[in-house]
Amino acid sequence: MTRLHNGVVRVDAPCPANVLRIDLGAMPMVMEMNRHGILISPDRFAALDAELARKESANLAAIEALIGQPCNPNSGDQVARLLFVDLGLESPLGPKMTRKRTRPAADDDILASLLSAHPVVPLIRDGRELSKLRGTYTGKLPWMAWSDGRIRTTLRMNSTRTGRLASEDPNLQNVPISSEEGRKIRSCFVSRPGLVLGAIDLSQIEMVWAAELSGDPTMREVFELQQDLHVRTAIALFQLDPDRINPLWKSYKAGDLTGVDLDEMRSFEMNQRLSAKHLGFAVLFGITPAGLQSQILAAGGPLVSVEECARYILGWFRIFDGVRVWMSLQHSRAQRYGMVWTAFGRHRLTGEAMSAVPRVRSAGLRQAGATPIQGSAGDHLKIGMAEIMDVVAYYRGFGPSVVCDPLLQVHDELIFELTPDIAPDFLEDCHRILTTCVRPMSVPVRASVAIGDDWGMLK
């Protein structure tokens, strides 16, 4: 047993007192984040909203020009009638009805499966995304800023069953990052004049904890050698040549590829690696083959049959057999004790795992496998937040001219507003803390740091 910050220990049993120490330790930073908020640029938001409005209008015009009639992408009735009646399309996913069974469904999964069936489908999908971005972010967030120009979300410490922080009113943890428009939205969150934003992000921390808790030798080796876990999984899963893929991938990430090799790596990233990435997180959190199919489609990947997704899941467990054994242990705990727990004793009741109803029991078992990983990763970050507040106090001791304010916690990322002179040293101290605050760990913890004038520059 190793004692960590404020008396926190690693345990292998439910331990409410330990959990209380963790949450109380993280509370000062959470309170500061709720109080400080983050500055936005109204001009950037207005310009971006106008740009998205122009794209939305052009999108609607393109749809009408293509099909010869108006169609609102957000109207399920209109889209379903267009796709399945006027155009006579059939989804490879098979017939699917709405919840009330009043008409065929035209949800995102159906659209993703029909992207290559007719040129209007990508336009409808893009139109929905543009409307969502405007309604949720560019057209809404500026009105939620306080009189000082800052948006203040409410970070709640115990509203999730895994202990992870949740963001509400508005939810800033859901601001997109993978798309170009998402990055533009993040660039509308800025630092005060004369200051910078600094971020530190724990790299694949949930996968790190999966390797730590399960002891799987293959997964541990990947992290010890600082390899890309998803590339390693894709090579094994799709039986690719590692002697070719690994050097090409390294050159691709460095921007050194051209011609046929570049096309090969782009295809590998969009198909095999993307499938392996979604598969890894999905399997850890107990996804079904149909759910995996939907995730790959939603991310822009290829249409993979449910049967093939089931083979992917079995193949993943063959690669990381230690995780399979560990998950069986969690399922046994859930069914024997009615609970599972994290590496720090945070427990989650899983009475569903003992249900006689197969659907309910399956949901409980999925929770049993996911909670120790998600909860341990969340507790890891909270322990680091408690230690970092000591560093914040140290830098503030240099005088009132020094700014060192925590602003946001987004998944595994912490964002600060900093005086430029102290930013590099402060983030280096944060890096040291987050990578060493939990010990002993047999799997190396990695983190990345970034400095910029806006949130979009931190990725």
GULUM-739496 format. One line per 2 residues: number of its first residue (from 1); for each residue x, z negated, y of C-alpha. Coordinates in nm, 2 decimals, always signed. Example, Ala and Ser with C-alpha at 12.3 -4.5 7.8 and 13.67 -1.06 7.14 Angstrom:
1> +1.23 -0.78 -0.45; +1.37 -0.71 -0.11
This chain:
1> +0.00 +0.00 +0.00; +0.15 +0.11 +0.34
3> +0.03 -0.05 +0.66; -0.02 +0.20 +0.94
5> -0.13 +0.17 +1.30; -0.34 -0.14 +1.39
7> -0.33 -0.27 +1.04; -0.48 +0.05 +0.88
9> -0.38 +0.10 +0.52; -0.41 +0.36 +0.25
11> -0.64 +0.24 -0.03; -0.82 +0.37 -0.34
13> -1.14 +0.19 -0.30; -1.42 +0.15 -0.04
15> -1.29 -0.06 +0.24; -1.53 -0.10 +0.54
17> -1.28 -0.33 +0.73; -1.02 -0.05 +0.71
19> -1.26 +0.21 +0.84; -1.36 -0.02 +1.13
21> -0.99 -0.05 +1.23; -0.96 +0.33 +1.23
23> -1.27 +0.39 +1.44; -1.19 +0.11 +1.68
25> -0.84 +0.25 +1.72; -0.97 +0.60 +1.80
27> -1.24 +0.48 +2.04; -1.03 +0.45 +2.36
29> -0.94 +0.82 +2.34; -1.29 +0.92 +2.26
31> -1.42 +0.72 +2.56; -1.17 +0.89 +2.78
33> -1.26 +1.23 +2.66; -1.63 +1.16 +2.72
35> -1.54 +1.04 +3.07; -1.30 +1.31 +3.18
37> -1.47 +1.62 +3.05; -1.30 +1.96 +3.11
39> -1.30 +2.18 +3.42; -1.47 +2.52 +3.41
41> -1.43 +2.83 +3.63; -1.77 +2.94 +3.75
43> -1.63 +3.27 +3.87; -1.48 +3.35 +3.52
45> -1.81 +3.25 +3.36; -2.01 +3.47 +3.60
47> -1.78 +3.77 +3.55; -1.79 +3.73 +3.17
49> -2.16 +3.69 +3.17; -2.20 +4.01 +3.38
51> -1.96 +4.19 +3.14; -2.16 +4.08 +2.83
53> -2.49 +4.18 +3.01; -2.35 +4.53 +3.06
55> -2.25 +4.55 +2.70; -2.59 +4.42 +2.59
57> -2.77 +4.69 +2.80; -2.54 +4.96 +2.67
59> -2.61 +4.83 +2.32; -2.98 +4.85 +2.36
61> -2.95 +5.20 +2.51; -2.74 +5.31 +2.21
63> -2.99 +5.18 +1.97; -3.28 +5.36 +2.14
65> -3.08 +5.68 +2.16; -3.00 +5.66 +1.79
67> -3.35 +5.59 +1.65; -3.56 +5.74 +1.93
69> -3.75 +5.42 +2.01; -3.69 +5.07 +2.16
71> -3.59 +4.79 +1.93; -3.51 +4.43 +2.02
73> -3.22 +4.31 +1.79; -3.35 +3.96 +1.82
75> -3.69 +4.04 +1.69; -3.70 +3.99 +1.32
77> -4.03 +4.18 +1.29; -3.90 +4.48 +1.48
79> -3.57 +4.50 +1.29; -3.73 +4.45 +0.95
81> -3.98 +4.73 +1.02; -3.71 +4.96 +1.15
83> -3.47 +4.90 +0.85; -3.71 +4.88 +0.56
85> -4.01 +5.09 +0.67; -3.89 +5.35 +0.92
87> -3.54 +5.40 +0.77; -3.62 +5.31 +0.41
89> -3.30 +5.11 +0.36; -3.25 +4.88 +0.07
91> -3.00 +4.59 +0.08; -2.75 +4.56 -0.20
93> -2.83 +4.18 -0.19; -3.17 +4.27 -0.33
95> -3.52 +4.20 -0.18; -3.53 +3.89 +0.04
97> -3.83 +3.75 +0.22; -3.86 +3.52 +0.52
99> -3.93 +3.15 +0.46; -4.30 +3.20 +0.51
101> -4.29 +3.51 +0.30; -4.47 +3.71 +0.56
103> -4.22 +4.00 +0.57; -3.88 +4.11 +0.44
105> -3.59 +3.92 +0.59; -3.36 +4.08 +0.84
107> -3.11 +3.80 +0.88; -2.74 +3.82 +0.93
109> -2.66 +3.84 +0.56; -2.89 +4.13 +0.52
111> -2.74 +4.31 +0.82; -2.39 +4.25 +0.70
113> -2.47 +4.40 +0.36; -2.62 +4.71 +0.53
115> -2.34 +4.78 +0.78; -2.24 +5.11 +0.62
117> -2.59 +5.22 +0.53; -2.69 +5.34 +0.88
119> -2.51 +5.35 +1.22; -2.78 +5.15 +1.38
121> -2.71 +4.84 +1.18; -2.38 +4.75 +1.34
123> -2.54 +4.80 +1.68; -2.82 +4.56 +1.59
125> -2.57 +4.31 +1.47; -2.36 +4.34 +1.79
127> -2.67 +4.31 +2.00; -2.76 +3.98 +1.83
129> -2.41 +3.85 +1.88; -2.40 +3.94 +2.25
131> -2.74 +3.78 +2.31; -2.63 +3.46 +2.13
133> -2.31 +3.44 +2.34; -2.50 +3.48 +2.66
135> -2.78 +3.24 +2.57; -2.55 +2.97 +2.43
137> -2.24 +2.99 +2.64; -2.19 +3.22 +2.94
139> -2.55 +3.19 +3.07; -2.59 +2.82 +2.99
141> -2.27 +2.62 +3.01; -2.21 +2.67 +3.39
143> -2.54 +2.50 +3.45; -2.43 +2.20 +3.25
145> -2.13 +2.13 +3.47; -2.13 +1.81 +3.68
147> -2.09 +1.81 +4.06; -1.71 +1.80 +4.01
149> -1.72 +2.12 +3.81; -1.64 +1.96 +3.48
151> -1.85 +1.98 +3.16; -1.87 +1.65 +2.97
153> -1.97 +1.67 +2.61; -2.05 +1.35 +2.41
155> -1.82 +1.29 +2.12; -1.99 +1.08 +1.86
157> -1.78 +0.89 +1.61; -2.03 +0.81 +1.34
159> -2.30 +1.08 +1.34; -2.14 +1.27 +1.05
161> -2.14 +1.13 +0.70; -1.77 +1.21 +0.66
163> -1.66 +1.02 +0.97; -1.55 +1.33 +1.16
165> -1.63 +1.34 +1.53; -1.93 +1.54 +1.64
167> -1.98 +1.71 +1.99; -2.32 +1.71 +2.15
169> -2.49 +1.82 +2.48; -2.32 +2.06 +2.48
171> -2.15 +2.12 +2.15; -1.80 +2.24 +2.25
173> -1.67 +2.23 +1.89; -1.87 +2.55 +1.82
175> -1.72 +2.76 +2.09; -1.60 +3.07 +1.90
177> -1.23 +3.15 +1.86; -1.20 +3.44 +1.61
179> -1.36 +3.71 +1.82; -1.24 +3.86 +2.15
181> -1.55 +3.74 +2.33; -1.49 +3.39 +2.20
183> -1.14 +3.38 +2.33; -1.27 +3.50 +2.67
185> -1.52 +3.22 +2.67; -1.25 +2.97 +2.60
187> -1.04 +3.11 +2.89; -1.33 +3.00 +3.13
189> -1.22 +2.63 +3.06; -0.93 +2.57 +3.29
191> -0.69 +2.30 +3.42; -0.70 +2.16 +3.77
193> -0.47 +2.33 +4.02; -0.12 +2.21 +3.97
195> -0.19 +2.09 +3.62; -0.18 +2.25 +3.27
197> -0.37 +2.21 +2.95; -0.18 +2.11 +2.64
199> -0.30 +2.12 +2.28; -0.18 +2.00 +1.95
201> -0.34 +2.13 +1.63; -0.30 +2.00 +1.28
203> -0.24 +2.30 +1.05; -0.47 +2.34 +0.75
205> -0.50 +1.96 +0.74; -0.80 +1.97 +0.49
207> -0.59 +2.18 +0.25; -0.30 +1.95 +0.30
209> -0.52 +1.65 +0.20; -0.66 +1.85 -0.10
211> -0.30 +1.89 -0.22; -0.22 +1.53 -0.14
213> -0.52 +1.38 -0.32; -0.53 +1.61 -0.62
215> -0.15 +1.63 -0.67; -0.19 +2.00 -0.77
217> +0.17 +2.12 -0.81; +0.10 +2.48 -0.70
219> -0.07 +2.38 -0.38; +0.20 +2.13 -0.31
221> +0.47 +2.39 -0.36; +0.30 +2.62 -0.11
223> +0.32 +2.36 +0.16; +0.67 +2.24 +0.07
225> +0.80 +2.60 +0.10; +0.59 +2.66 +0.42
227> +0.42 +2.96 +0.27; +0.08 +3.10 +0.37
229> -0.16 +2.94 +0.12; -0.42 +3.22 +0.15
231> -0.16 +3.49 +0.09; -0.04 +3.30 -0.22
233> -0.40 +3.26 -0.34; -0.47 +3.63 -0.28
235> -0.16 +3.74 -0.47; -0.25 +3.53 -0.77
237> -0.63 +3.60 -0.76; -0.60 +3.98 -0.72
239> -0.28 +4.01 -0.94; -0.07 +4.17 -0.66
241> +0.30 +4.21 -0.65; +0.45 +3.91 -0.47
243> +0.79 +4.08 -0.42; +0.61 +4.35 -0.21
245> +0.33 +4.15 -0.04; +0.54 +3.85 +0.08
247> +0.81 +4.04 +0.28; +0.55 +4.29 +0.41
249> +0.33 +4.00 +0.52; +0.62 +3.83 +0.70
251> +0.71 +4.15 +0.88; +0.34 +4.21 +0.96
253> +0.31 +3.86 +1.13; +0.63 +3.93 +1.32
255> +0.48 +4.26 +1.45; +0.75 +4.48 +1.29
257> +0.54 +4.70 +1.07; +0.43 +5.06 +1.14
259> +0.27 +5.35 +0.95; +0.16 +5.32 +0.59
261> +0.29 +4.96 +0.55; +0.10 +4.85 +0.86
263> -0.22 +5.00 +0.73; -0.16 +4.83 +0.39
265> -0.12 +4.49 +0.54; -0.43 +4.53 +0.77
267> -0.63 +4.62 +0.46; -0.48 +4.33 +0.27
269> -0.56 +4.08 +0.55; -0.92 +4.20 +0.59
271> -1.00 +4.22 +0.22; -0.79 +4.02 -0.02
273> -0.65 +3.75 +0.22; -0.99 +3.70 +0.40
275> -1.16 +3.66 +0.07; -0.90 +3.41 -0.05
277> -0.92 +3.22 +0.27; -1.30 +3.18 +0.26
279> -1.28 +3.11 -0.11; -1.03 +2.82 -0.07
281> -1.24 +2.63 +0.18; -1.56 +2.72 +0.01
283> -1.45 +2.60 -0.33; -1.33 +2.27 -0.19
285> -1.67 +2.22 -0.03; -1.87 +2.32 -0.34
287> -2.00 +2.66 -0.24; -2.21 +2.87 -0.47
289> -2.12 +3.23 -0.56; -2.41 +3.36 -0.34
291> -2.29 +3.14 -0.05; -1.93 +3.27 -0.09
293> -2.07 +3.63 -0.08; -2.25 +3.55 +0.25
295> -1.94 +3.39 +0.41; -1.72 +3.69 +0.33
297> -1.98 +3.93 +0.47; -2.03 +3.72 +0.78
299> -1.65 +3.72 +0.85; -1.65 +4.10 +0.84
301> -1.52 +4.13 +0.48; -1.63 +4.36 +0.21
303> -1.95 +4.33 +0.01; -1.86 +4.14 -0.31
305> -2.12 +4.10 -0.58; -2.23 +3.75 -0.68
307> -2.08 +3.80 -1.02; -1.75 +3.89 -0.87
309> -1.77 +3.59 -0.64; -1.83 +3.37 -0.94
311> -1.51 +3.52 -1.10; -1.33 +3.45 -0.78
313> -1.43 +3.08 -0.79; -1.32 +3.05 -1.16
315> -0.99 +3.23 -1.08; -0.93 +2.99 -0.79
317> -0.96 +2.69 -1.01; -0.72 +2.85 -1.26
319> -0.46 +2.88 -0.99; -0.51 +2.53 -0.86
321> -0.61 +2.35 -1.18; -0.51 +2.01 -1.05
323> -0.78 +2.04 -0.79; -1.04 +2.11 -1.06
325> -0.93 +1.79 -1.25; -0.94 +1.59 -0.93
327> -1.29 +1.72 -0.84; -1.41 +1.62 -1.19
329> -1.30 +1.27 -1.11; -1.49 +1.27 -0.79
331> -1.81 +1.39 -0.97; -1.76 +1.11 -1.22
333> -1.73 +0.85 -0.94; -2.04 +0.98 -0.77
335> -2.24 +0.96 -1.08; -2.11 +0.62 -1.19
337> -2.09 +0.43 -0.86; -2.32 +0.64 -0.64
339> -2.05 +0.69 -0.39; -1.71 +0.85 -0.32
341> -1.45 +0.75 -0.06; -1.16 +0.88 +0.14
343> -0.79 +0.78 +0.12; -0.86 +0.51 +0.37
345> -1.18 +0.36 +0.22; -1.45 +0.54 +0.42
347> -1.73 +0.57 +0.16; -2.02 +0.81 +0.14
349> -2.33 +0.73 -0.07; -2.40 +1.01 -0.32
351> -2.72 +0.90 -0.49; -2.82 +1.27 -0.51
353> -2.55 +1.32 -0.78; -2.75 +1.10 -1.02
355> -3.08 +1.29 -0.96; -3.27 +1.44 -1.26
357> -3.35 +1.74 -1.04; -3.07 +2.00 -1.09
359> -3.08 +2.14 -0.73; -3.06 +1.79 -0.58
361> -2.79 +1.69 -0.83; -2.58 +1.99 -0.75
363> -2.60 +1.92 -0.38; -2.48 +1.56 -0.44
365> -2.19 +1.68 -0.65; -2.08 +1.92 -0.38
367> -2.08 +1.64 -0.13; -1.88 +1.43 -0.37
369> -1.61 +1.69 -0.39; -1.59 +1.76 -0.02
371> -1.62 +1.42 +0.13; -1.28 +1.27 +0.03
373> -1.10 +1.58 +0.17; -1.30 +1.62 +0.49
375> -1.31 +1.24 +0.55; -0.94 +1.19 +0.49
377> -0.85 +1.47 +0.73; -1.08 +1.32 +0.99
379> -0.94 +0.97 +0.94; -0.58 +1.11 +0.97
381> -0.66 +1.26 +1.31; -0.83 +0.93 +1.42
383> -0.52 +0.73 +1.32; -0.31 +0.98 +1.52
385> -0.54 +0.95 +1.82; -0.49 +0.57 +1.83
387> -0.11 +0.60 +1.83; -0.12 +0.88 +2.09
389> -0.30 +0.65 +2.33; +0.01 +0.43 +2.33
391> +0.21 +0.74 +2.44; -0.06 +0.82 +2.70
393> -0.01 +0.47 +2.85; +0.37 +0.51 +2.85
395> +0.36 +0.83 +3.05; +0.10 +0.70 +3.29
397> +0.35 +0.42 +3.36; +0.57 +0.66 +3.55
399> +0.33 +0.64 +3.84; -0.01 +0.77 +3.98
401> +0.13 +1.12 +4.03; +0.15 +1.16 +3.65
403> -0.16 +1.30 +3.49; -0.20 +1.25 +3.11
405> -0.57 +1.28 +3.03; -0.73 +1.34 +2.69
407> -1.01 +1.60 +2.73; -1.14 +1.73 +2.40
409> -1.12 +1.70 +2.03; -1.22 +2.02 +1.86
411> -1.20 +2.00 +1.48; -0.83 +1.94 +1.42
413> -0.71 +2.00 +1.78; -0.66 +1.76 +2.06
415> -0.66 +1.90 +2.42; -0.50 +1.72 +2.72
417> -0.47 +1.78 +3.09; -0.11 +1.72 +3.19
419> +0.14 +1.72 +3.48; +0.36 +2.03 +3.40
421> +0.68 +1.82 +3.41; +0.58 +1.59 +3.13
423> +0.38 +1.84 +2.92; +0.66 +1.95 +2.68
425> +0.79 +1.60 +2.61; +0.44 +1.45 +2.58
427> +0.33 +1.72 +2.32; +0.65 +1.67 +2.13
429> +0.57 +1.30 +2.10; +0.22 +1.39 +1.99
431> +0.36 +1.63 +1.73; +0.58 +1.35 +1.59
433> +0.29 +1.11 +1.57; +0.04 +1.34 +1.40
435> +0.29 +1.46 +1.14; +0.41 +1.11 +1.05
437> +0.12 +0.87 +1.13; +0.00 +0.86 +0.77
439> +0.26 +0.77 +0.52; +0.37 +0.79 +0.25
441> +0.26 +1.15 +0.20; +0.40 +1.38 -0.06
443> +0.28 +1.69 +0.11; +0.44 +1.78 +0.45
445> +0.20 +1.78 +0.75; +0.25 +2.05 +1.01
447> +0.12 +2.09 +1.36; +0.14 +2.34 +1.64
449> +0.16 +2.28 +2.01; +0.07 +2.50 +2.30
451> +0.06 +2.49 +2.68; -0.14 +2.70 +2.92
453> -0.36 +2.72 +3.23; -0.68 +2.77 +3.03
455> -0.82 +2.69 +2.68; -0.79 +3.05 +2.57
457> -0.41 +3.04 +2.62; -0.38 +2.75 +2.37
459> -0.43 +2.97 +2.06
